[in-house]
């Protein structure tokens, strides 16, 4: 799991990103958390056989 949180979103939005690797095939896939704008946590989880997330954050202006 990866987590993203901004204490001051300044009117924008953010979400957690997890770049995960499939242990069997070596394929990478990105999984994303919910968009947030209020200082709460956005969480992204590897799904299925994907493991070892590399954490990231995505932002957008609204």
PyMOL CGO cylinders between C-alpha atoms (Angstrom):
from pymol import cmd
from pymol.cgo import CYLINDER

trace = [
    CYLINDER, 0.00, 0.00, 0.00, 1.09, 3.59, -0.62, 0.3, 1, 1, 1, 1, 1, 1,
    CYLINDER, 1.09, 3.59, -0.62, -0.42, 6.67, 1.01, 0.3, 1, 1, 1, 1, 1, 1,
    CYLINDER, -0.42, 6.67, 1.01, -0.62, 10.32, -0.03, 0.3, 1, 1, 1, 1, 1, 1,
    CYLINDER, -0.62, 10.32, -0.03, -1.70, 13.26, 2.10, 0.3, 1, 1, 1, 1, 1, 1,
    CYLINDER, -1.70, 13.26, 2.10, -1.40, 17.01, 1.56, 0.3, 1, 1, 1, 1, 1, 1,
    CYLINDER, -1.40, 17.01, 1.56, -1.90, 19.23, 4.58, 0.3, 1, 1, 1, 1, 1, 1,
    CYLINDER, -1.90, 19.23, 4.58, -2.76, 22.17, 2.29, 0.3, 1, 1, 1, 1, 1, 1,
    CYLINDER, -2.76, 22.17, 2.29, -4.24, 21.24, -1.08, 0.3, 1, 1, 1, 1, 1, 1,
    CYLINDER, -4.24, 21.24, -1.08, -4.73, 24.94, -1.98, 0.3, 1, 1, 1, 1, 1, 1,
    CYLINDER, -4.73, 24.94, -1.98, -7.93, 24.19, -3.87, 0.3, 1, 1, 1, 1, 1, 1,
    CYLINDER, -7.93, 24.19, -3.87, -6.43, 21.33, -5.91, 0.3, 1, 1, 1, 1, 1, 1,
    CYLINDER, -6.43, 21.33, -5.91, -6.71, 17.57, -5.63, 0.3, 1, 1, 1, 1, 1, 1,
    CYLINDER, -6.71, 17.57, -5.63, -4.20, 14.75, -5.01, 0.3, 1, 1, 1, 1, 1, 1,
    CYLINDER, -4.20, 14.75, -5.01, -4.16, 10.95, -4.98, 0.3, 1, 1, 1, 1, 1, 1,
    CYLINDER, -4.16, 10.95, -4.98, -1.75, 8.14, -4.20, 0.3, 1, 1, 1, 1, 1, 1,
    CYLINDER, -1.75, 8.14, -4.20, -0.10, 6.10, -6.95, 0.3, 1, 1, 1, 1, 1, 1,
    CYLINDER, -0.10, 6.10, -6.95, 1.41, 2.62, -6.62, 0.3, 1, 1, 1, 1, 1, 1,
    CYLINDER, 1.41, 2.62, -6.62, 3.59, 1.23, -9.44, 0.3, 1, 1, 1, 1, 1, 1,
    CYLINDER, 3.59, 1.23, -9.44, 3.49, -2.53, -8.78, 0.3, 1, 1, 1, 1, 1, 1,
    CYLINDER, 3.49, -2.53, -8.78, 5.30, -5.50, -10.32, 0.3, 1, 1, 1, 1, 1, 1,
    CYLINDER, 5.30, -5.50, -10.32, 3.78, -8.90, -11.08, 0.3, 1, 1, 1, 1, 1, 1,
    CYLINDER, 3.78, -8.90, -11.08, 6.04, -11.49, -9.43, 0.3, 1, 1, 1, 1, 1, 1,
    CYLINDER, 6.04, -11.49, -9.43, 5.31, -14.12, -12.11, 0.3, 1, 1, 1, 1, 1, 1,
    CYLINDER, 5.31, -14.12, -12.11, 5.52, -12.12, -15.36, 0.3, 1, 1, 1, 1, 1, 1,
    CYLINDER, 5.52, -12.12, -15.36, 7.64, -9.12, -14.35, 0.3, 1, 1, 1, 1, 1, 1,
    CYLINDER, 7.64, -9.12, -14.35, 4.96, -6.81, -15.81, 0.3, 1, 1, 1, 1, 1, 1,
    CYLINDER, 4.96, -6.81, -15.81, 4.42, -3.42, -14.14, 0.3, 1, 1, 1, 1, 1, 1,
    CYLINDER, 4.42, -3.42, -14.14, 1.02, -1.84, -13.56, 0.3, 1, 1, 1, 1, 1, 1,
    CYLINDER, 1.02, -1.84, -13.56, -0.06, 1.40, -11.91, 0.3, 1, 1, 1, 1, 1, 1,
    CYLINDER, -0.06, 1.40, -11.91, -2.83, 1.42, -9.31, 0.3, 1, 1, 1, 1, 1, 1,
    CYLINDER, -2.83, 1.42, -9.31, -4.36, 4.65, -8.00, 0.3, 1, 1, 1, 1, 1, 1,
    CYLINDER, -4.36, 4.65, -8.00, -6.15, 5.86, -4.87, 0.3, 1, 1, 1, 1, 1, 1,
    CYLINDER, -6.15, 5.86, -4.87, -9.17, 8.14, -4.59, 0.3, 1, 1, 1, 1, 1, 1,
    CYLINDER, -9.17, 8.14, -4.59, -8.87, 11.85, -5.39, 0.3, 1, 1, 1, 1, 1, 1,
    CYLINDER, -8.87, 11.85, -5.39, -8.77, 13.96, -2.19, 0.3, 1, 1, 1, 1, 1, 1,
    CYLINDER, -8.77, 13.96, -2.19, -8.64, 17.68, -1.44, 0.3, 1, 1, 1, 1, 1, 1,
    CYLINDER, -8.64, 17.68, -1.44, -9.16, 18.02, 2.29, 0.3, 1, 1, 1, 1, 1, 1,
    CYLINDER, -9.16, 18.02, 2.29, -6.02, 16.71, 4.01, 0.3, 1, 1, 1, 1, 1, 1,
    CYLINDER, -6.02, 16.71, 4.01, -7.31, 13.14, 4.33, 0.3, 1, 1, 1, 1, 1, 1,
    CYLINDER, -7.31, 13.14, 4.33, -5.36, 10.08, 3.21, 0.3, 1, 1, 1, 1, 1, 1,
    CYLINDER, -5.36, 10.08, 3.21, -5.51, 8.65, -0.32, 0.3, 1, 1, 1, 1, 1, 1,
    CYLINDER, -5.51, 8.65, -0.32, -4.42, 5.00, -0.43, 0.3, 1, 1, 1, 1, 1, 1,
    CYLINDER, -4.42, 5.00, -0.43, -3.33, 2.89, -3.42, 0.3, 1, 1, 1, 1, 1, 1,
    CYLINDER, -3.33, 2.89, -3.42, -2.95, -0.90, -3.18, 0.3, 1, 1, 1, 1, 1, 1,
    CYLINDER, -2.95, -0.90, -3.18, -1.28, -3.47, -5.41, 0.3, 1, 1, 1, 1, 1, 1,
    CYLINDER, -1.28, -3.47, -5.41, -3.93, -5.89, -6.71, 0.3, 1, 1, 1, 1, 1, 1,
    CYLINDER, -3.93, -5.89, -6.71, -3.82, -9.64, -7.43, 0.3, 1, 1, 1, 1, 1, 1,
    CYLINDER, -3.82, -9.64, -7.43, -0.30, -11.02, -7.84, 0.3, 1, 1, 1, 1, 1, 1,
    CYLINDER, -0.30, -11.02, -7.84, 1.25, -7.53, -8.07, 0.3, 1, 1, 1, 1, 1, 1,
    CYLINDER, 1.25, -7.53, -8.07, 3.67, -6.66, -5.25, 0.3, 1, 1, 1, 1, 1, 1,
    CYLINDER, 3.67, -6.66, -5.25, 6.38, -4.25, -4.07, 0.3, 1, 1, 1, 1, 1, 1,
    CYLINDER, 6.38, -4.25, -4.07, 4.81, -0.87, -4.81, 0.3, 1, 1, 1, 1, 1, 1,
    CYLINDER, 4.81, -0.87, -4.81, 6.90, 2.15, -5.70, 0.3, 1, 1, 1, 1, 1, 1,
    CYLINDER, 6.90, 2.15, -5.70, 5.03, 5.10, -4.18, 0.3, 1, 1, 1, 1, 1, 1,
    CYLINDER, 5.03, 5.10, -4.18, 3.99, 8.26, -5.97, 0.3, 1, 1, 1, 1, 1, 1,
    CYLINDER, 3.99, 8.26, -5.97, 1.52, 11.12, -5.91, 0.3, 1, 1, 1, 1, 1, 1,
    CYLINDER, 1.52, 11.12, -5.91, -0.53, 12.76, -8.65, 0.3, 1, 1, 1, 1, 1, 1,
    CYLINDER, -0.53, 12.76, -8.65, -2.01, 16.26, -8.44, 0.3, 1, 1, 1, 1, 1, 1,
    CYLINDER, -2.01, 16.26, -8.44, -4.51, 18.24, -10.49, 0.3, 1, 1, 1, 1, 1, 1,
    CYLINDER, -4.51, 18.24, -10.49, -5.89, 21.75, -10.47, 0.3, 1, 1, 1, 1, 1, 1,
    CYLINDER, -5.89, 21.75, -10.47, -9.64, 22.08, -10.15, 0.3, 1, 1, 1, 1, 1, 1,
]
cmd.load_cgo(trace, "trace")
